C-alpha cells in the first residue's frame, strides 16, 4: 500500500483544524449578535484599539475571535493633524453598496482602524 502524499495531508489538516483559526481580526462583525448598525459598520478589533478610537463594543458579534476582540462601532472618526471632522462622521466598510457615503459623503483615509476597506465617512 502506498503512503499518502504530503500534498493530500496538508489540505486535510487545514480542514480539520479548530474553528479558532478562522478568526477575522479587522474583519466584519458576524454571527447572530451582529445586527443593525453593528453588522453594517462594525469591525472586529481588540477592545483596546476600540477604546483608543472611542468606539463602543458589542459582545458575541466576533464569534471566532479571542476574548479581547469584539465588534466595535465608531461613531466619530479619529482626528488628524489638520483637525477634527464634523459630528456626522463614522467608520464604515467602503464595499457597502448601500452606504450613504457613496452618494452624499466623503471618504477619509487613516481615521479608522483596520485595512483600506474600512474608512471614515463624513456627511457634510
N, C-alpha and C positions, 0 to 999 in steps of 0.2 A: 504494500500500500504506500502511496506517495504522500509525503508530508505536505501540509497546506502551505501555500505560498504566502510570504510576508505581505504581499500586496492584497491578499484576501483578508488577512488578520487585522490589519490596521483599520479599514472601514468598519469591520465587525466590532472592534474595541471602541471606536468612536460612537457607534450606535448604542452600545451597552453602558456607556459612561453615565454617571449620575446627572440628574437634571440641573444640579447647581452649576454645571459647566455652561449652561445656556443663559447665564446672567447677561443682562443687557445694560451694563453701565453706560450712561449717556444715551440710552435708547428711550423710546416712548413708554409711557405708563401703560400697563396691560392688566388683564385679569378682571374679575367681577367687580372689584372696587374702583376701577378706572372708568368713571362715568362723568358726564357733563364736562365742565371746563378742564378737569384733570386729564381726561382722556384726550381732549383736543389739544391741550397745550402743555401738559405735564411732561417732565423728563426725569428719568431715574438717575439720581446722583447721590453722592454721600450727603448725609444730613449736615455735616459741617460746611460743605460747599453751598447747600441750600440756604443755610443761615447767613453765610457771607453775602449772598445775593439778596438777602431779606425776603426770601420766599417762604411759602407755607408748605408743610409736608402732609401727605396722606398715606396712611398705613395700608398695606395689602395690595397696592397697585403695581408693585415691582416684585412679583411672587418668587422669582428665581434668583434674586439678588441677595447679598449678605444683609444682616440686620441693620447695618449702618447705611444702607442705600434705600432711599424712599422716593416716592413720587413727589416732585417739587413743582409748584406753580409760582411763577414770578410775575407779579402784577406791575411792578415798576422796574424798568431796566436799570442796570448799573450805570453810574455816571462815568463820564470820560474826562480827560484833562480839559476839554473845551466846554464843560458844563453838563448839567443835568438835562434830561429830556422832560417833556411836559408830563402831566399826570395821566395822560392817555397812552402810556407805553407799557408793553408787556412782552415776555418771551414766548415765541411760538415756532412751530415747525414750518419751515418755508415750503415744504411739499404739500401742505394742506391747500387743496384747490379752492375750498370754500372760505379761505381766510379773507377777512375784510381788508387786511393789509394789501392784498394783491390789487384791490380796486381803489381804496381810499387812503392807504397809509404809505409809510416809507420804512424800508428795512435798514437796520444799522448793524454793522459787524462789531464783534468784540465787546458786546454789552451783556451777553448771556453765557452761561456755562455750556459745555457740550461741544459738538462739532459745527461745521459750517452750515449744516442744515437746520440749526436751531438758533434763531436770531431775534433781535429786538425789533418790534414793530411799534411805530408811533403813529397815532392817528392825530393829525394836526387840528 
